[in-house]
Amino acid sequence: MSTLPSSDAPTGKQPPSVYTVMLLLAMLFMLIAVIAMFVELNRWGPDYYKTNTARPTVMLTTSSPFLG
């Protein structure tokens, strides 16, 4: 039989499995990635939503079908 005698019962917790460690590492790296994305958004993003200063230009040539 594979049962342990009552005097040899395990008393401590089992160490975390490799999958638990991989899950924790993935969560840590995803958190770092989200923080890095917010840093980049604050670095490049202030002008992203301000489109009132944008002046789009249109160029029409003589061979354009829109001239008629």
C-alpha positions, 0 to 999 in steps of 0.5 A: 500500500502507498499510505503513510503511517499516522506517525509520518504524516506530512506537516509542511506545505508543498512547494509551489509547482512549476506551473504556479511559478510560471503563472506568477511570472507571466502576471508580473511581466504583463503588469510590467508591460501595461505600466510601460504602455501607460508610460509611452502613452503619456510620453507620446499621447498628449497630442494624439486626441487634439486634432483641432490643430491638424490641417489636412491638405488636398492636392488636385491635379488636372487629370483628376476625375473630380475636376469635371 
